Amino acid sequence: MSIVLKNIEKMNIESFQKDLIDWFKREQRDLPWRKDQDPYKVWVSEIMLQQTRVDTVIPYFNRFMEWFPSIDDLADADEEKVLKAWEGLGYYSRVRNLQSAVKEVREQYNGVVPDTPEEISKLKGVGPYTAGAILSIAYGQPEPAVDGNVMRVISRILSIWEDIARPATRKVFEQAVRELISHEDPSAFNQALMELGALICTPTSPACLLCPVREHCRAFEEGVQNDLPVKTKKTKTRNVQLAAAILEDKNGKILIHKRPSTGLLANLWEFPNVEIEHPLDKERAHLEEAFNSLLGLNIHLDKIIGQVEHVFSHLIWNLKIYIGKINVVLEESEEWKLVSEGELEQFAFPVPYQKMFKIYLNSLENGELFAEKE
């Protein structure tokens, strides 16, 4: 028998469940996706909450439900509008997979989110955690929903010293939750674990004296709560230097570009940019040549108006922001468009380009957008 199961055997599981669920029902946050147990709403909220803070998600969730209140609404929606609704949340493959999956639900399950582990796990973008969350929260099934929050809590409760950065470790935690989960109220139990990890059993400086299940926690008893969970560090992120430009034509319209349909930030819009690979590339003449040769443009760069740093999970973008002019009449296409400042609102841009445009607007307001003298 594993050490984890031995530690579970020593627990008063019913008392642990009661203490945890009672605390949750008293202290749970008032979140919009908790107003009912609609599987579609639970599903959308869980996808949004991946890699994203609750406070950030709330307005996005409310707007998403306003725009796409049902599975049919999301299945029928234009991808451009769906990406716009997601604009700023990042990890855009999440919403593309969500839309693909709701189409599957409509076609294969008559618009009803499946309620079995086998069927729900086949949907695009629905991994073990999301499947467990939907099945337990919406359908009241005693399925584990193990994410980073839950692994942190359970690693402390049961003193589990397995490395949570290893994919295989998830199975250890899923088995532990299966042993501990309340069969009477699996919905409240799983949400309580998530809530405990978010509010009390935090990554650093856990508030053990406020914890409702402190007396069940082996890490607290042993004084090792700050050493758990065990997690090896990720590989170093890569730094990418970019020059990006707000380019206007003779009518004052701004040039935007649609990113490829696969890869990072697929199908989102951006301002023209090139990677700066060598120090010489930072010189304006070299940059103009790069824009013209790599992007097939004919432009003149006026000046730098600022810079933006944006951190992804695996790389860091450093954008030098330029303004400039397009010297020829551009033929628009699916990939390239000239739009007015007002029309930009219709297109979904990743966060670094939203930041870039704010810098441009601030410079415009402050009267700073004049060409430097050569």
C-alpha positions in Angstrom: 0.0 0.0 0.0 1.3 3.4 -0.9 2.2 6.1 1.7 -0.6 8.2 0.3 -3.2 5.6 0.9 -1.8 4.9 4.4 -2.1 8.6 5.2 -5.7 8.5 3.9 -6.5 5.5 6.1 -5.4 7.4 9.2 -7.8 10.3 8.4 -11.3 10.7 9.6 -12.6 11.2 6.0 -16.2 12.1 7.0 -15.0 14.8 9.4 -12.6 16.2 6.7 -15.5 16.3 4.2 -17.8 18.0 6.6 -15.3 20.6 7.8 -14.3 21.4 4.2 -17.9 21.6 2.7 -19.3 23.5 5.7 -16.6 26.1 5.3 -17.2 26.4 1.6 -20.9 26.9 2.0 -20.3 29.7 4.6 -17.4 31.4 2.8 -17.6 30.8 -0.9 -17.2 33.8 -3.2 -20.3 35.0 -5.1 -19.2 34.1 -8.7 -21.5 34.3 -11.7 -21.0 30.7 -12.8 -22.1 29.5 -9.4 -25.6 30.9 -9.7 -26.8 27.6 -11.2 -25.2 24.3 -12.2 -25.8 24.7 -16.0 -23.1 22.4 -17.6 -22.5 24.8 -20.4 -21.8 27.7 -18.0 -19.6 25.5 -15.8 -17.7 24.4 -18.9 -17.1 27.9 -20.2 -16.0 29.1 -16.7 -13.6 26.3 -16.3 -12.0 26.9 -19.7 -11.7 30.6 -18.9 -10.2 29.9 -15.5 -7.3 27.9 -16.9 -4.1 30.0 -16.5 -6.3 33.1 -15.6 -7.2 34.7 -12.3 -10.8 34.7 -11.1 -11.1 38.5 -10.9 -9.9 38.8 -14.5 -12.4 36.1 -15.7 -15.6 37.5 -14.2 -16.3 40.3 -16.7 -15.2 38.1 -19.6 -17.6 35.3 -18.5 -20.5 37.8 -18.1 -19.9 39.2 -21.6 -19.4 35.8 -23.1 -22.8 34.6 -21.7 -24.4 37.8 -23.0 -23.1 37.2 -26.5 -23.3 33.4 -26.5 -26.0 32.4 -23.9 -26.4 28.9 -25.2 -24.5 26.1 -27.0 -26.3 26.9 -30.2 -25.3 30.5 -30.0 -21.6 29.6 -29.6 -21.7 26.9 -32.3 -23.3 29.3 -34.8 -21.0 32.3 -34.0 -18.5 33.7 -36.4 -15.0 32.9 -35.2 -14.0 36.5 -35.5 -16.6 37.4 -32.9 -15.7 34.5 -30.6 -12.0 35.7 -30.7 -13.1 39.2 -30.0 -15.1 38.0 -26.9 -11.9 36.3 -25.7 -9.6 39.2 -26.6 -7.1 39.8 -23.7 -7.6 36.4 -22.0 -4.7 34.8 -23.9 -4.2 31.1 -24.7 -6.6 31.5 -27.6 -6.5 27.8 -28.5 -8.8 27.3 -25.5 -11.7 29.2 -27.1 -11.1 27.7 -30.5 -11.3 24.2 -29.0 -14.4 25.2 -27.0 -16.2 26.3 -30.1 -15.3 23.1 -31.9 -16.4 21.0 -28.9 -19.8 22.7 -28.6 -20.4 22.0 -32.3 -19.6 18.3 -31.5 -22.1 18.5 -28.6 -24.8 19.8 -30.9 -24.2 17.3 -33.6 -23.5 14.2 -31.6 -25.4 14.8 -28.3 -28.4 16.9 -29.4 -27.0 20.0 -27.7 -26.7 18.3 -24.2 -23.2 18.3 -22.6 -22.4 14.6 -22.1 -22.6 13.3 -18.5 -20.2 10.3 -18.7 -16.4 10.4 -18.3 -16.0 8.4 -21.6 -18.1 10.8 -23.7 -17.1 14.1 -22.2 -13.4 13.3 -22.4 -13.7 12.9 -26.2 -14.6 16.5 -26.7 -11.9 18.8 -28.1 -10.0 20.6 -25.4 -11.6 18.7 -22.5 -8.9 17.2 -20.5 -9.2 15.2 -17.2 -9.5 18.3 -15.0 -12.3 20.0 -17.1 -14.1 16.7 -17.5 -14.0 16.2 -13.7 -15.1 19.7 -13.0 -18.2 19.5 -15.3 -19.2 16.0 -14.1 -18.9 16.9 -10.4 -20.1 20.5 -10.4 -22.9 20.3 -12.9 -23.9 16.6 -12.7 -23.0 15.8 -9.1 -20.8 12.9 -10.0 -17.9 11.9 -7.6 -15.2 12.6 -10.2 -11.9 14.2 -9.3 -11.1 17.6 -10.8 -7.3 18.0 -10.2 -5.6 21.2 -11.2 -2.6 23.0 -9.7 -4.7 24.5 -6.8 -6.0 21.1 -5.8 -2.6 19.4 -6.1 -1.2 22.0 -3.7 -3.9 21.5 -1.2 -3.9 17.7 -1.3 0.0 17.6 -1.3 -0.2 19.4 2.1 -3.2 17.5 3.5 -1.6 14.1 2.8 2.1 15.1 2.8 2.7 14.0 -0.8 6.3 14.6 -1.9 5.8 13.7 -5.6 6.9 16.3 -8.1 3.7 18.0 -9.4 5.5 19.2 -12.5 5.6 15.6 -13.8 2.5 14.6 -15.8 2.4 11.1 -14.2 2.0 12.6 -10.8 -1.5 13.8 -11.6 -2.7 10.1 -11.3 -1.5 10.0 -7.7 -3.6 13.1 -6.8 -6.6 11.9 -8.8 -6.6 8.6 -6.9 -6.3 10.5 -3.6 -9.3 12.7 -4.4 -11.3 9.6 -5.4 -10.7 8.3 -1.9 -11.5 11.6 -0.2 -14.4 13.0 -2.3 -17.9 13.3 -0.8 -20.4 11.1 -2.6 -23.2 13.1 -1.1 -22.1 16.5 -2.4 -19.2 16.1 -4.9 -20.0 19.5 -6.4 -19.4 21.4 -3.2 -16.4 19.2 -2.3 -14.5 19.8 -5.5 -15.3 23.5 -5.5 -14.3 23.7 -1.8 -10.8 22.3 -2.6 -10.4 24.8 -5.4 -11.6 27.6 -3.1 -9.3 26.6 -0.3 -6.4 26.7 -2.7 -7.3 30.1 -4.0 -8.1 31.8 -0.6 -6.3 30.0 2.2 -3.9 27.3 1.1 -2.0 29.6 -1.2 1.4 28.9 -2.9 3.4 31.1 -0.5 2.5 31.9 3.1 -0.6 29.7 3.5 -3.0 31.0 6.1 -3.0 27.8 8.2 -4.5 29.4 11.2 -7.6 30.3 9.2 -7.8 26.8 7.5 -11.0 24.9 8.1 -9.2 21.5 7.7 -6.0 22.4 9.6 -6.5 19.5 12.1 -6.6 17.0 9.1 -3.4 18.4 7.5 -0.2 16.4 7.9 2.0 19.2 6.4 0.7 21.6 9.1 1.2 19.0 11.8 4.8 18.4 10.6 5.5 22.1 10.0 6.4 21.5 6.3 3.5 23.4 4.6 5.9 25.9 3.0 7.9 23.1 1.5 5.0 21.6 -0.4 4.1 21.0 -3.1 7.3 19.8 -4.7 7.6 21.4 -8.2 10.7 21.4 -10.4 11.3 24.7 -12.3 10.3 25.1 -15.9 12.9 25.5 -18.6 14.1 29.0 -19.2 11.9 31.2 -21.4 13.2 32.6 -24.7 13.5 36.3 -25.3 12.3 37.6 -28.6 13.1 41.2 -29.8 10.5 42.6 -32.2 10.0 45.9 -34.0 6.3 46.6 -34.5 4.8 49.6 -36.3 1.6 51.6 -36.5 1.6 52.4 -40.2 -0.8 54.9 -41.8 -1.7 55.4 -45.5 -2.3 58.8 -47.0 -6.0 58.7 -45.8 -4.9 58.1 -42.2 -6.0 54.5 -42.2 -4.0 52.0 -40.1 -2.5 48.8 -41.5 -3.3 45.5 -39.7 -2.3 42.0 -40.4 -4.0 38.6 -39.6 -1.7 36.0 -38.1 -1.5 32.5 -39.6 -4.3 30.0 -38.8 -2.0 27.8 -36.8 0.6 28.4 -34.1 0.9 31.2 -31.5 -2.0 33.6 -31.4 -3.5 32.0 -34.5 -6.0 34.0 -36.5 -5.7 37.1 -34.3 -4.8 40.5 -35.7 -1.6 42.4 -35.2 0.3 45.4 -36.3 3.1 44.7 -38.8 6.2 43.5 -37.1 9.6 41.9 -37.7 12.0 40.1 -35.4 15.2 42.0 -34.5 17.9 39.3 -34.7 21.1 41.4 -34.8 22.1 44.8 -33.3 22.4 46.3 -36.8 18.7 45.4 -37.3 17.8 48.1 -34.8 18.9 50.9 -37.1 16.0 52.4 -38.9 17.2 51.8 -42.4 17.7 48.1 -41.7 14.3 47.9 -40.1 12.6 49.5 -43.1 14.4 47.1 -45.3 13.2 44.2 -43.1 9.6 45.4 -43.2 9.7 45.8 -47.0 11.4 42.5 -47.8 9.9 40.2 -45.2 6.4 41.6 -45.3 6.3 42.8 -48.9 5.6 46.4 -47.8 6.9 49.8 -49.0 7.1 51.9 -45.8 8.9 54.7 -44.0 9.4 54.6 -40.3 9.2 57.9 -38.5 10.2 57.3 -34.9 10.0 55.1 -31.8 7.1 55.9 -29.4 7.7 53.3 -26.7 8.1 49.7 -26.0 6.1 46.8 -24.6 7.2 43.6 -22.8 4.8 40.6 -22.8 5.4 37.3 -21.1 4.0 34.1 -22.5 4.4 30.7 -20.8 7.5 29.8 -23.0 8.8 33.1 -24.3 9.0 36.9 -23.7 8.3 39.4 -26.4 10.0 42.8 -26.2 8.3 45.1 -28.8 9.9 48.4 -29.9 7.0 50.5 -31.1 7.4 52.6 -34.2 5.1 54.9 -36.2 5.4 55.4 -39.9 3.8 55.7 -43.3 2.9 53.4 -46.2 4.3 54.8 -49.4 2.2 52.9 -51.9 -1.5 52.1 -52.4 -2.0 48.8 -50.7 -4.2 46.1 -52.1 -6.2 44.7 -49.3 -6.7 40.9 -48.7 -7.9 38.5 -46.1 -4.5 38.9 -44.5 -3.9 42.6 -44.8 -6.5 45.4 -44.1 -6.5 49.2 -43.8 -8.9 50.3 -41.1 -9.8 53.5 -39.3 -9.2 53.9 -35.7 -12.9 53.3 -34.9 -12.9 50.1 -37.0 -10.1 48.6 -35.0 -12.7 47.7 -32.3 -14.1 45.0 -34.6 -10.9 43.0 -34.7 -9.4 40.8 -32.0 -5.9 41.7 -31.0 -3.6 39.9 -28.5 -2.7 41.9 -25.3 0.8 43.1 -26.5 -0.8 44.8 -29.5 -3.6 46.3 -27.3 -0.9 47.7 -25.1 0.9 49.0 -28.2 -2.1 50.8 -29.5 -2.7 52.4 -26.1 0.8 53.8 -26.2 0.0 55.2 -29.7 -3.2 56.8 -28.5 -1.5 58.4 -25.5 1.2 59.8 -27.8 -1.5 61.1 -30.1 -3.2 62.9 -27.2 0.0 64.4 -26.0 0.9 65.7 -29.5 4.1 63.6 -29.7 3.5 62.0 -33.1 5.7 64.1 -35.3 8.5 62.8 -37.5 12.0 63.2 -36.2 14.3 65.4 -38.2 16.8 63.4 -40.0 
